[in-house]
Amino acid sequence: MNSFIKSKTPYYQSKDFNQVKKGIYLVGFGFDGTACFRKGTKLGPDAIREASDGIESYSPYLDKELEEVEFYDCGNLPVGETENQEHNWQVGTKAFFDNFNQSHLKDGAKVLTIGGEHSISYAPISLYLETFEDLVLIHLDAHADLRDGYEGYHYSHASVIRRAMDHFGEKHKLIQYGIRSGTKEEYKWMKENSTLKTSRNDFLDSIKSLDSKRPIYLTLDLDYFDPSFLPGTGTPEAGGEDFHSFISLIKILQEKNLVGADVVELSPPLDSSGNSDVFATKVVREILLTL
């Protein structure tokens, strides 16, 4: 059984990103400097690559084969290694913007970013919002991530959706599901802006109702899943979803225009069994096939 990431894709280091053309690009952003509970997500990208050694490249859920898909593993973005975590985050974020831009996305490139904590999603989300004026942002998470900064970090993992809203235009749309933890103010905002779906059926119906040509970006914090299925994440919350609910979404997105995604918050050290790594890798496989 071969790695569906390492063995079946051309491998590009960051110096070759300027050759981006139509295709799917996987890039790691291993940063966890603002993680406020349990760290370890900086090891997530390489753990997913390693776990892919034991995962088939064929998805029985979608009846699709990754060997027939053109995608490229671009390796990991450089991240600063100083005691200043804001600086370290900025190094990685700048590297993302140096290597991907609006012309790439308009020409048909699709980027799947794997983290890393949720703050790393700011770079791809903001780029996609600036590129597509009618983008739908699907946010799957246990947490609202709508704080205006947290513990001194303006671009905290707990603020990523608030920072994404800084780039929202009148035609952009936010759909949130799986949220089961947040402040009273965050819940008030979600209710007032009708972004939060509180039942699986309502959530899936809202995705089904989207125009098939409208661009969609998916940001997936793995604590969206119940910790009984995926304990290897820094801020687990009881009451989450299972893998099959995710597949229900993926099957709908097959008929839509998914243009980019990120998968974040896998913390390999927190699950010594390695099962969380495998779970996350299957999620990545399904998203790659859907892209």
C-alpha positions as CSV (number, residue, x, y, z in Angstrom):
1,M,0.0,0.0,0.0
2,N,1.6,3.3,-1.1
3,S,1.2,6.8,0.2
4,F,-1.4,8.6,-1.7
5,I,0.4,11.8,-1.0
6,K,4.1,11.1,-1.1
7,S,4.3,8.4,-3.8
8,K,1.5,9.4,-6.2
9,T,2.1,13.2,-6.7
10,P,4.9,15.4,-8.1
11,Y,6.6,17.0,-5.2
12,Y,7.4,20.7,-5.2
13,Q,9.4,22.8,-2.7
14,S,8.3,26.3,-2.1
15,K,10.8,27.8,-4.6
16,D,8.7,26.2,-7.4
17,F,5.4,27.6,-6.3
18,N,5.7,30.3,-8.9
19,Q,5.0,27.6,-11.5
20,V,1.5,27.2,-10.2
21,K,-1.0,26.3,-13.0
22,K,-4.4,24.6,-13.1
23,G,-4.5,21.8,-10.7
24,I,-4.8,21.0,-6.9
25,Y,-2.1,22.1,-4.6
26,L,-1.6,20.6,-1.1
27,V,0.5,22.8,1.2
28,G,1.4,22.4,4.9
29,F,1.4,25.3,7.4
30,G,2.7,23.8,10.7
31,F,2.2,26.6,13.2
32,D,0.6,26.4,16.7
33,G,2.0,29.5,18.4
34,T,-1.3,31.0,19.6
35,A,-2.8,27.6,20.7
36,C,-4.2,28.4,24.2
37,F,-4.9,24.9,25.6
38,R,-2.8,22.0,24.2
39,K,-0.2,22.5,21.5
40,G,1.1,20.0,18.9
41,T,-0.7,21.0,15.7
42,K,2.5,22.2,14.1
43,L,3.2,18.5,13.6
44,G,-0.1,17.9,11.8
45,P,0.9,18.3,8.1
46,D,3.7,15.7,8.3
47,A,1.6,13.3,10.4
48,I,-1.0,13.4,7.6
49,R,1.6,12.7,5.0
50,E,3.0,9.8,7.1
51,A,-0.4,8.3,7.8
52,S,-1.2,8.4,4.1
53,D,1.2,5.4,3.7
54,G,-1.5,3.3,5.2
55,I,-4.5,4.7,3.4
56,E,-5.9,3.6,0.0
57,S,-6.0,6.2,-2.7
58,Y,-9.5,5.0,-3.7
59,S,-12.6,6.4,-2.0
60,P,-15.5,3.9,-1.9
61,Y,-17.7,6.8,-0.7
62,L,-17.2,8.8,-3.9
63,D,-16.1,6.0,-6.3
64,K,-13.1,8.1,-7.2
65,E,-9.4,7.3,-7.4
66,L,-6.7,9.9,-6.5
67,E,-4.3,8.3,-9.0
68,E,-6.5,9.8,-11.6
69,V,-6.4,13.3,-10.1
70,E,-3.7,15.9,-10.8
71,F,-2.5,17.3,-7.5
72,Y,0.8,18.4,-6.1
73,D,2.3,18.3,-2.6
74,C,4.1,21.6,-2.2
75,G,5.6,20.7,1.1
76,N,5.5,23.0,4.1
77,L,5.6,26.7,4.3
78,P,8.5,28.2,6.2
79,V,7.5,29.3,9.7
80,G,9.5,31.7,12.0
81,E,11.3,30.1,14.9
82,T,11.6,33.0,17.3
83,E,9.9,33.5,20.7
84,N,7.6,36.1,19.0
85,Q,4.7,34.0,17.9
86,E,3.1,36.8,16.0
87,H,6.3,37.1,13.9
88,N,6.4,33.4,13.3
89,W,2.8,33.4,12.1
90,Q,3.5,36.3,9.8
91,V,6.5,34.5,8.2
92,G,4.3,31.6,7.2
93,T,1.4,33.8,6.1
94,K,3.7,35.9,3.9
95,A,5.1,32.8,2.4
96,F,1.6,31.7,1.5
97,F,0.8,35.0,-0.2
98,D,4.2,35.0,-1.9
99,N,3.4,31.7,-3.6
100,F,-0.3,31.9,-4.3
101,N,-2.3,34.9,-5.6
102,Q,-5.6,35.8,-7.3
103,S,-4.4,35.0,-10.8
104,H,-3.5,31.5,-9.8
105,L,-7.0,30.9,-8.4
106,K,-8.7,32.6,-11.4
107,D,-6.6,30.3,-13.7
108,G,-8.0,27.2,-12.0
109,A,-5.5,26.4,-9.3
110,K,-7.2,25.0,-6.1
111,V,-5.4,25.0,-2.8
112,L,-5.8,22.6,0.2
113,T,-3.9,23.9,3.2
114,I,-3.3,21.6,6.1
115,G,-2.3,22.8,9.6
116,G,-1.4,23.7,12.0
117,E,-3.8,25.6,14.3
118,H,-6.8,27.4,12.9
119,S,-5.0,30.8,12.7
120,I,-3.2,29.5,9.6
121,S,-6.5,29.5,7.7
122,Y,-6.5,33.3,7.6
123,A,-4.1,33.4,4.6
124,P,-6.1,31.1,2.2
125,I,-9.5,32.3,3.4
126,S,-8.7,36.0,2.9
127,L,-7.1,35.2,-0.6
128,Y,-10.2,33.3,-1.7
129,L,-12.5,36.1,-0.4
130,E,-10.6,38.7,-2.3
131,T,-10.6,36.5,-5.5
132,F,-14.3,35.5,-5.5
133,E,-16.8,38.2,-4.8
134,D,-19.7,35.8,-4.1
135,L,-17.7,33.1,-2.2
136,V,-19.5,30.9,0.3
137,L,-17.4,30.2,3.4
138,I,-18.4,26.9,5.1
139,H,-17.0,26.8,8.6
140,L,-17.1,23.4,10.4
141,D,-15.8,23.7,14.0
142,A,-16.6,23.1,17.6
143,H,-15.9,26.8,18.3
144,A,-17.3,30.0,16.8
145,D,-13.8,31.6,16.4
146,L,-15.4,35.1,16.3
147,R,-13.5,36.8,19.1
148,D,-11.7,40.0,18.2
149,G,-8.4,38.7,19.3
150,Y,-7.5,36.4,22.2
151,E,-4.8,36.3,24.8
152,G,-3.0,39.2,23.0
153,Y,-3.1,37.8,19.5
154,H,-5.1,39.7,16.9
155,Y,-4.8,36.7,14.5
156,S,-5.5,34.0,17.1
157,H,-6.9,30.6,16.3
158,A,-9.9,31.8,18.3
159,S,-10.3,34.8,16.0
160,V,-9.9,33.4,12.5
161,I,-13.5,33.8,11.4
162,R,-13.7,37.3,12.9
163,R,-10.6,38.2,10.8
164,A,-12.1,36.6,7.7
165,M,-15.1,38.9,8.2
166,D,-12.8,41.8,7.8
167,H,-12.6,40.8,4.1
168,F,-16.3,40.1,3.6
169,G,-18.2,41.9,0.8
170,E,-22.0,42.2,0.5
171,K,-22.1,39.1,-1.8
172,H,-20.1,36.8,0.5
173,K,-21.9,34.3,2.7
174,L,-20.9,32.5,5.9
175,I,-22.4,29.1,6.9
176,Q,-21.3,27.6,10.3
177,Y,-22.1,24.2,11.6
178,G,-20.9,22.0,14.5
179,I,-20.4,25.0,16.8
180,R,-21.0,24.0,20.4
181,S,-18.7,26.3,22.3
182,G,-18.3,30.1,22.4
183,T,-19.0,33.3,24.3
184,K,-22.5,34.7,24.7
185,E,-21.4,37.6,22.4
186,E,-20.4,35.1,19.7
187,Y,-23.7,33.3,19.8
188,K,-25.5,36.6,19.7
189,W,-23.6,37.6,16.6
190,M,-24.3,34.3,14.9
191,K,-28.0,34.5,15.6
192,E,-28.3,38.1,14.5
193,N,-26.4,37.3,11.2
194,S,-28.1,33.9,10.7
195,T,-24.8,32.1,10.1
196,L,-25.2,29.2,12.5
197,K,-27.0,26.0,11.5
198,T,-28.1,24.1,14.5
199,S,-29.3,20.8,12.9
200,R,-27.6,18.5,10.4
201,N,-30.6,18.6,8.1
202,D,-30.8,22.4,8.1
203,F,-27.1,22.6,7.4
204,L,-27.0,20.1,4.6
205,D,-30.2,21.6,3.0
206,S,-28.5,25.0,3.1
207,I,-25.6,23.6,1.1
208,K,-27.9,21.8,-1.3
209,S,-29.7,25.1,-2.0
210,L,-26.5,26.8,-3.3
211,D,-26.2,27.5,-7.0
212,S,-24.0,24.8,-8.5
213,K,-21.6,27.4,-10.0
214,R,-21.2,29.5,-6.9
215,P,-17.6,29.2,-5.5
216,I,-17.4,27.5,-2.1
217,Y,-14.5,27.4,0.4
218,L,-14.4,24.9,3.3
219,T,-12.5,25.6,6.5
220,L,-12.6,22.4,8.7
221,D,-11.3,22.4,12.3
222,L,-11.0,18.8,13.2
223,D,-12.5,19.4,16.6
224,Y,-15.8,19.6,14.6
225,F,-15.7,15.8,15.1
226,D,-16.6,14.3,18.4
227,P,-13.4,13.5,20.5
228,S,-14.6,9.9,20.8
229,F,-13.7,9.6,17.1
230,L,-10.8,12.1,16.9
231,P,-9.2,12.8,20.3
232,G,-6.0,14.2,18.8
233,T,-6.9,17.8,18.8
234,G,-6.0,20.7,21.1
235,T,-9.4,21.9,22.2
236,P,-11.8,18.9,22.1
237,E,-15.5,19.4,22.8
238,A,-18.1,16.7,23.5
239,G,-21.1,16.5,21.3
240,G,-19.4,16.6,17.9
241,E,-20.2,15.0,14.5
242,D,-19.1,11.7,13.1
243,F,-17.3,10.7,9.8
244,H,-20.5,9.8,8.0
245,S,-22.0,13.2,8.5
246,F,-18.9,14.6,6.9
247,I,-19.3,12.2,4.0
248,S,-22.9,13.4,3.6
249,L,-21.6,16.9,3.1
250,I,-18.8,15.7,0.7
251,K,-21.4,14.0,-1.5
252,I,-23.3,17.2,-1.8
253,L,-20.2,19.2,-2.5
254,Q,-19.5,16.8,-5.4
255,E,-22.3,18.6,-7.3
256,K,-21.1,22.1,-6.3
257,N,-18.1,24.3,-7.0
258,L,-15.6,23.7,-4.2
259,V,-12.7,25.9,-5.1
260,G,-10.5,25.5,-2.0
261,A,-10.3,24.2,1.6
262,D,-8.2,23.9,4.7
263,V,-8.0,21.2,7.4
264,V,-6.6,22.2,10.7
265,E,-6.0,21.4,14.4
266,L,-4.7,17.8,14.2
267,S,-2.4,17.4,17.2
268,P,-0.6,14.0,16.8
269,P,1.1,14.0,20.2
270,L,-2.4,14.0,21.9
271,D,-3.4,10.6,20.4
272,S,-0.6,8.0,20.9
273,S,-2.6,5.4,19.0
274,G,-2.2,7.4,15.8
275,N,-5.9,6.9,15.0
276,S,-6.6,10.6,14.8
277,D,-3.9,10.9,12.2
278,V,-5.5,8.3,10.1
279,F,-9.0,9.8,10.6
280,A,-7.7,13.2,9.5
281,T,-5.9,11.7,6.5
282,K,-9.1,10.1,5.2
283,V,-10.8,13.5,5.6
284,V,-8.0,15.0,3.4
285,R,-8.4,12.3,0.8
286,E,-12.1,13.0,0.4
287,I,-11.6,16.7,0.1
288,L,-8.8,16.2,-2.5
289,L,-11.2,14.1,-4.5
290,T,-14.0,16.6,-4.2
291,L,-11.7,19.5,-5.3
